[in-house]
């Protein structure tokens, strides 16, 4: 046996993971035909980075309260939120609130730190999306003609939530304040939108007291229902809309029909589209006209009015959800990595579509929605690849911490990462090499030198190192499991260890400079230099 192959996937996103530093630059003195890197300046930076990785690798199950959300973990959670539906995000917000209540009651939480952070991050993403969608709605309303006198109320909102760099308790406090402020702002905007809709439909021109009373009471019910439905708990449960029971007038005189029509129109969703609302108003007017002469037709028109009101409510809810989804996707695709980290592929086409949705309130077509979702998925996959690379580097660093030896990391062309680790007692002839290519992680037993015949003594030592590698693979699986990765190696049986050059296309850490110079000289004199692909020994 010489190598193990695994397909690492993310089981849970651990909260304390940051973006890695960029790959070290090529050393101008590196030999071009070997690609060897012996970097003095970059080694310190990479060594410190791996030390940090090892430090958080053994504390992933720690109390969530003492952890700070890292930049890579934070944007990954926002990306997952952008891929979820409104109901699941609301359920996460409900779960985050319950976890906070458990802490306040000093009850033990069953959730791990990663699960608590996921719920909190999803809740924060949901609040930010609602905030962005509300501000876009206010801007569109201010630019639209018609409606009540004056502009819509200016929302008094705190800045967007920025979970990265915060502790969980701080984030929860900020979320509670943001939720309260957002709820008040949404209520004020809904009341203004309701007045605007009434003005467009000219519902307030009626002078009949019964009509006005019925309309006012029905509007108040609609506002209370809207406010209740905007809570995370209501969204997560998605209970059927509780409208006032439909009332069919006993004696179909015009006054009673008008009062019933007023109750129906007052139930309109505050954000109902004017076109659908006008259909409902027209049906009520037709019912009033037919009440005296054709009672059966009046009943039909009132039934039509109720249907138009239900349709308007459904369309308004779909529009709100689409706006909030667009806001969340816009935030995720517009994210720029911290200074010093590698850039993500931009998505200007999807960002332009989402910006149009927010500015104009127009829904995406199926083709446009597919493009946006594809860009979101592509970015999420790229971020997950970086995350897996970081967690694998952390696992190798933790192996070195537990069992001793030197660890190095590099980013050769065509590979997501190459990790070399020389356990104590393996030097100078053997080491372990982990390569991550296209999401496939291979860990191979390596020996220093070129391909060729090995002596019986060398083959025996190769076999001994390969046997030890099996133990190290089990340790690697255990550590990566603690880091939230799902990984199981499939052992590949070959003829012993594979030939290679320690540190080829990689940074060698914590190795004395004199040793590096001696090794380079010895390697040039005594070995046939080549580059392996996938640890498979091919040239």
C-alpha positions in Angstrom: 0.0 0.0 0.0 1.3 3.5 -0.8 -1.6 5.9 -0.9 -5.2 6.6 0.1 -7.9 8.4 -1.9 -10.8 10.3 -0.5 -13.5 12.8 -1.6 -13.8 15.3 1.2 -17.1 17.1 1.6 -18.3 19.6 4.2 -20.4 18.2 6.9 -20.6 21.3 9.1 -19.0 24.8 8.6 -16.8 25.4 11.6 -17.0 29.1 12.6 -13.4 30.1 13.2 -12.0 29.7 9.7 -10.4 32.6 7.9 -9.4 33.2 4.3 -5.8 31.8 3.7 -3.0 34.1 2.5 -2.3 33.9 -1.2 0.1 31.3 -2.5 3.8 32.4 -2.0 5.5 33.8 -5.1 7.9 31.8 -7.1 11.5 32.1 -6.0 13.5 33.6 -8.9 16.3 31.2 -7.9 14.1 28.1 -8.2 15.2 25.6 -10.8 12.7 25.9 -13.6 12.9 22.2 -14.6 12.0 21.0 -11.1 9.8 23.7 -9.8 11.4 23.3 -6.4 10.7 26.1 -3.9 12.9 26.9 -0.9 11.5 30.1 0.3 12.9 31.8 3.4 10.5 34.7 3.7 7.3 32.9 2.8 8.1 30.0 5.0 7.6 32.1 8.1 4.2 33.3 6.9 3.1 29.8 5.8 4.3 28.3 9.1 2.4 30.8 11.2 -0.7 30.1 9.1 -0.4 26.4 9.6 0.2 26.9 13.2 -3.0 28.9 13.4 -4.8 26.1 11.6 -3.5 23.5 14.0 -4.6 25.8 16.9 -8.2 25.9 15.9 -8.3 22.3 14.7 -8.3 21.0 18.2 -10.8 23.4 19.6 -13.7 23.1 17.1 -16.0 21.6 19.7 -15.3 24.5 22.1 -18.0 26.7 23.6 -19.6 28.8 20.8 -19.6 31.8 23.1 -15.8 32.2 23.0 -15.5 31.8 19.2 -15.3 34.6 16.7 -16.7 34.1 13.3 -14.0 33.9 10.6 -14.1 35.6 7.2 -14.2 32.3 5.2 -16.8 30.7 7.5 -18.9 33.8 7.4 -19.2 34.1 3.6 -19.7 30.4 3.3 -22.7 30.6 5.6 -24.1 33.5 3.6 -23.7 31.5 0.5 -25.6 28.6 2.0 -28.3 31.0 3.1 -28.6 32.3 -0.5 -29.3 28.7 -1.6 -32.0 28.1 0.9 -35.7 29.1 0.8 -37.4 31.7 3.0 -39.0 29.0 5.2 -35.7 27.4 6.1 -34.0 30.7 6.8 -36.9 31.7 9.1 -36.7 28.3 10.8 -33.0 29.0 11.5 -33.9 32.4 13.0 -36.4 30.7 15.3 -33.8 28.2 16.3 -31.3 31.0 17.0 -33.8 32.7 19.3 -34.5 29.5 21.2 -30.8 28.9 21.7 -30.5 32.4 23.1 -33.4 31.8 25.5 -31.8 28.5 26.6 -28.7 30.5 27.5 -30.7 33.1 29.4 -32.4 30.4 31.4 -29.0 28.7 31.9 -30.2 25.6 30.2 -27.7 23.3 28.5 -27.7 23.5 24.7 -27.7 20.3 22.6 -26.4 22.1 19.5 -22.7 22.3 18.8 -20.8 25.5 18.2 -21.1 25.1 14.5 -24.8 24.5 14.6 -25.4 27.6 16.8 -23.3 29.7 14.5 -25.1 28.4 11.4 -28.5 29.4 12.9 -27.3 32.8 13.9 -25.6 33.5 10.6 -28.7 32.4 8.7 -30.8 34.7 10.9 -28.5 37.6 10.3 -28.5 37.0 6.5 -32.3 36.9 6.6 -32.4 40.2 8.5 -30.0 41.9 6.1 -32.0 40.7 3.1 -35.2 42.1 4.6 -33.5 45.3 5.3 -32.2 45.7 1.8 -35.5 44.8 0.3 -37.3 47.3 2.5 -35.0 50.1 1.5 -35.4 49.2 -2.1 -39.2 49.2 -1.7 -39.1 52.7 -0.1 -36.9 54.0 -2.9 -39.3 52.7 -5.5 -42.3 54.1 -3.7 -40.7 57.5 -3.3 -40.1 57.6 -7.1 -43.6 56.5 -8.0 -46.4 58.9 -8.8 -49.7 58.9 -7.0 -50.5 57.8 -3.5 -50.9 59.7 -0.2 -49.4 63.2 0.2 -45.6 63.2 0.8 -42.9 60.6 0.5 -43.0 57.3 2.3 -41.5 57.3 5.8 -37.7 57.1 6.0 -36.9 53.8 7.8 -34.9 54.3 11.0 -32.7 51.2 10.7 -29.3 50.2 12.2 -26.5 49.3 9.7 -26.4 45.9 8.2 -25.3 43.1 10.4 -21.7 42.1 10.0 -21.1 38.8 11.9 -17.5 38.3 10.8 -15.2 39.1 13.7 -18.0 39.1 16.3 -18.7 36.7 19.1 -22.0 34.9 19.1 -23.5 36.7 22.1 -22.7 40.1 20.5 -24.3 39.0 17.2 -27.4 37.8 19.0 -27.8 41.2 20.8 -27.4 43.0 17.5 -29.9 40.8 15.8 -32.5 41.4 18.5 -32.1 45.2 18.1 -32.2 44.9 14.3 -35.3 42.7 14.4 -37.2 45.2 16.5 -36.2 48.2 14.4 -36.9 46.4 11.1 -40.4 45.3 12.4 -41.3 48.8 13.2 -40.1 50.1 9.9 -42.0 47.4 8.0 -45.2 48.3 9.8 -44.9 52.0 9.0 -44.1 51.3 5.4 -47.1 48.8 5.1 -49.4 51.5 6.6 -48.2 54.0 4.0 -48.5 51.5 1.2 -52.1 50.8 2.3 -52.9 54.5 2.2 -51.3 54.7 -1.2 -53.4 51.8 -2.5 -56.6 53.3 -1.1 -55.8 56.6 -2.9 -55.1 54.9 -6.2 -58.4 53.0 -5.9 -60.2 56.1 -4.6 -61.6 54.1 -1.7 -61.6 57.0 0.7 -63.9 59.2 -1.3 -67.0 57.4 0.0 -68.9 59.5 2.6 -71.0 56.7 4.0 -70.3 56.1 7.7 -70.9 52.4 7.6 -68.7 52.1 4.6 -65.9 54.0 6.2 -66.2 52.1 9.5 -66.1 48.8 7.8 -63.2 49.8 5.6 -61.2 51.2 8.6 -61.7 48.0 10.7 -60.8 45.8 7.9 -57.6 47.7 7.1 -56.5 47.5 10.8 -57.0 43.7 10.6 -54.9 43.5 7.4 -52.1 45.5 9.0 -52.1 43.4 12.2 -52.1 40.3 10.0 -49.2 41.6 7.9 -47.2 42.4 11.1 -47.8 39.0 12.6 -46.9 37.2 9.3 -43.5 39.0 9.2 -42.1 37.2 12.2 -39.7 34.4 11.8 -41.9 32.0 13.6 -44.9 32.7 11.3 -42.7 32.4 8.2 -41.2 29.1 9.4 -44.7 27.6 10.0 -46.3 29.3 7.0 -49.7 29.1 8.5 -52.7 29.7 6.2 -53.7 33.3 6.0 -56.3 34.2 8.7 -58.7 36.5 6.9 -62.0 37.7 8.3 -64.8 35.2 7.6 -66.6 35.9 4.4 -69.9 37.5 5.1 -72.7 37.2 2.6 -75.4 39.8 3.2 -78.7 38.4 4.3 -80.9 41.0 2.8 -79.1 42.0 -0.4 -79.9 45.7 -0.2 -77.2 48.1 -1.7 -76.1 49.4 1.7 -75.3 46.0 3.1 -73.5 44.9 0.0 -71.4 48.1 0.1 -70.4 47.3 3.8 -69.5 43.8 2.8 -67.5 45.0 -0.1 -65.7 47.5 2.1 -64.6 44.6 4.4 -63.4 42.6 1.4 -61.4 45.5 0.0 -59.9 46.4 3.4 -58.4 42.9 3.6 -56.1 43.7 0.6 -52.4 43.1 1.3 -50.7 46.5 1.9 -48.3 45.6 -0.9 -50.9 44.4 -3.3 -50.4 45.3 -6.9 -52.7 48.1 -8.0 -53.8 46.2 -11.1 -55.1 43.2 -9.1 -56.6 45.5 -6.4 -58.5 47.4 -9.0 -60.0 44.2 -10.2 -61.3 43.6 -6.7 -62.6 47.1 -6.4 -64.3 46.8 -9.8 -66.0 43.6 -8.6 -67.3 45.3 -5.5 -68.7 48.2 -7.5 -70.4 45.8 -9.8 -71.9 44.0 -6.8 -73.3 47.3 -5.4 -74.9 48.1 -8.8 -76.5 44.7 -9.1 -77.6 44.4 -5.4 -81.2 45.6 -5.9 -81.9 44.3 -9.3 -80.0 41.0 -9.5 -79.1 39.6 -6.0 -77.6 36.4 -7.5 -75.2 38.4 -9.7 -74.3 40.6 -6.7 -73.2 37.5 -4.8 -71.1 36.3 -7.7 -69.3 39.7 -7.9 -68.6 39.6 -4.1 -67.1 36.1 -4.5 -65.0 37.4 -7.4 -63.8 40.3 -5.2 -62.7 37.9 -2.5 -60.8 35.8 -5.1 -59.0 38.9 -6.4 -58.0 39.8 -2.9 -56.6 36.4 -2.2 -54.7 36.5 -5.6 -53.3 39.9 -4.6 -52.1 38.6 -1.3 -50.4 35.6 -2.9 -48.7 37.8 -5.5 -47.6 40.3 -2.9 -46.0 37.6 -0.7 -44.2 36.1 -3.8 -42.9 39.5 -4.7 -41.6 40.1 -1.1 -39.9 36.7 -1.1 -38.4 37.3 -4.5 -37.1 40.8 -3.4 -35.5 39.3 -0.3 -34.0 36.4 -2.2 -32.5 38.9 -4.7 -31.1 41.0 -1.8 -29.4 38.0 -0.3 -28.0 36.8 -3.6 -26.8 40.3 -4.4 -24.9 40.5 -1.1 -23.3 37.1 -1.7 -22.2 37.7 -5.3 -21.0 41.2 -4.5 -18.8 40.0 -1.7 -15.1 40.7 -2.1 -12.5 38.7 -0.3 -10.3 40.4 2.3 -7.2 42.1 1.3 -4.4 39.6 0.8 -6.7 36.7 -0.1 -7.2 35.3 -3.5 -10.0 37.0 -5.5 -13.2 35.2 -6.4 -14.6 35.1 -10.0 -16.9 38.2 -10.5 -20.5 37.7 -11.6 -21.4 41.1 -13.3 -24.2 39.5 -15.4 -26.1 38.1 -12.3 -25.4 41.3 -10.3 -26.9 43.5 -12.9 -30.1 41.3 -13.0 -30.4 41.4 -9.2 -29.8 45.1 -9.0 -32.6 45.6 -11.6 -34.9 43.5 -9.5 -34.2 45.6 -6.4 -34.4 49.0 -8.2 -37.4 48.3 -10.4 -39.3 45.6 -8.5 -39.4 43.4 -11.6 -39.2 39.6 -11.1 -36.6 37.6 -12.9 -37.6 35.5 -15.8 -37.0 31.7 -15.5 -33.9 32.0 -17.7 -32.6 34.9 -15.6 -33.3 33.1 -12.4 -31.4 30.1 -13.7 -28.4 32.2 -14.5 -28.4 33.8 -11.1 -28.7 30.5 -9.3 -25.9 29.1 -11.4 -23.6 32.0 -10.5 -24.5 31.6 -6.8 -23.7 27.8 -7.0 -20.4 28.4 -8.8 -19.2 30.9 -6.2 -20.3 28.6 -3.4 -18.4 25.7 -4.9 -15.3 27.9 -5.2 -15.5 28.9 -1.6 -16.1 25.3 -0.4 -13.0 24.3 -2.3 -11.0 26.9 -0.4 -12.5 25.9 2.8 -11.7 22.2 2.3 -8.2 23.1 1.4 -7.8 25.1 4.6 -9.3 22.3 6.7 -7.0 19.7 5.1 -4.0 21.9 5.8 -5.2 22.3 9.4 -5.5 18.5 9.7 -1.9 18.0 8.5 -0.7 20.7 10.8 -2.5 18.9 13.7 -0.9 15.6 12.7 2.5 17.3 12.9 1.6 18.7 16.3 0.6 15.4 17.7 3.3 13.2 16.2 6.1 15.6 15.5 8.0 16.4 12.3 8.0 19.1 9.7 5.0 20.2 7.7 5.0 22.3 4.5 2.3 23.6 2.1 2.3 24.9 -1.5 0.0 25.5 -4.4 1.6 24.0 -7.6 -0.1 24.6 -10.9 -3.1 22.4 -11.4 -3.4 21.5 -7.7 -5.5 23.1 -5.1 -2.9 22.4 -2.5 0.1 20.1 -1.8 1.0 19.2 1.7 4.3 17.5 2.7 4.7 16.1 6.2 7.8 14.3 7.5 6.9 12.5 10.7 9.5 12.1 13.4 11.8 9.2 12.6 11.0 9.3 8.9 13.8 11.6 7.8 15.7 11.8 5.6 14.3 9.3 3.2 10.5 9.2 3.5 7.6 11.6 4.0 3.8 11.8 3.4 2.4 13.9 0.6 -1.2 15.0 0.4 -2.5 16.5 -2.9 -5.9 18.0 -3.5 -6.9 18.0 -7.2 -10.4 18.6 -8.5 -11.8 17.8 -5.0 -10.0 14.5 -4.8 -7.6 14.1 -1.8 -4.7 11.7 -2.2 -2.3 10.9 0.6 0.8 8.9 -0.6 3.9 7.5 1.1 6.9 9.1 -0.6 10.6 8.3 -0.7 13.4 10.7 -1.7 14.8 9.9 -5.1 14.0 8.9 -8.6 12.3 5.8 -10.0 14.3 2.7 -10.3 15.3 -0.5 -8.6 15.1 -0.5 -4.8 17.3 -2.7 -2.7 15.7 -5.3 -0.4 16.5 -3.2 2.6 15.0 -0.1 1.0 11.8 -2.0 0.0 11.5 -3.3 3.6 11.7 0.2 4.9 9.2 1.4 2.2 6.7 -1.3 3.4 7.2 -0.3 7.0 6.4 3.4 6.2 3.4 2.3 4.2 2.1 0.4 7.1 2.5 3.4 9.3 0.7 5.5 6.7 -2.5 3.4 7.3 -2.4 4.5 10.9 -1.9 8.1 9.9 -4.8 7.9 7.5 -7.1 6.9 10.3 -5.7 9.8 12.4 -6.3 12.1 9.4 -10.0 11.0 9.2 -10.5 11.6 12.9 -9.0 15.1 12.7 -10.9 16.2 9.6 -14.1 14.8 11.2 -13.5 17.2 14.1 -13.1 20.0 11.5 -16.5 19.3 10.0 -15.3 17.4 6.9 -16.8 14.1 5.9 -13.8 12.1 4.6 -13.1 8.3 4.3 -10.0 7.0 2.6 -10.0 4.2 0.2 -6.6 2.5 0.4 -4.9 1.9 -2.9 -2.5 -1.1 -3.1 0.6 -0.5 -5.2 4.3 -1.6 -5.1 5.5 0.3 -2.1 6.2 4.0 -1.8 6.4 6.5 -4.6 9.5 8.4 -5.7 9.6 12.2 -5.4 11.4 15.3 -4.1 10.5 16.6 -0.7 9.2 20.2 -1.1 8.9 20.0 -4.9 6.5 22.8 -5.9 5.9 23.4 -2.2 7.2 25.4 0.7 9.4 23.6 3.2 8.8 24.8 6.7 11.0 24.9 9.8 14.0 23.3 8.0 17.4 24.9 8.6 18.7 26.8 5.6 22.0 24.9 5.6 20.0 21.6 5.3 18.0 23.0 2.5 21.1 24.0 0.6 22.8 20.6 1.2 19.6 18.7 0.1 19.4 20.7 -3.1 23.0 20.0 -3.9 22.7 16.3 -3.1 19.4 16.0 -5.1 21.0 17.5 -8.2 24.0 15.1 -8.0 22.3 11.9 -7.1 18.8 11.8 -8.4 16.9 11.8 -11.6 14.6 14.8 -11.1 11.0 14.6 -12.3 7.6 15.8 -11.4 4.8 13.5 -10.3 1.2 13.9 -11.1 -1.5 13.1 -8.5 1.1 11.1 -6.6 0.8 8.5 -9.3 4.5 8.5 -10.3 3.8 9.5 -13.9 6.2 12.0 -15.6 
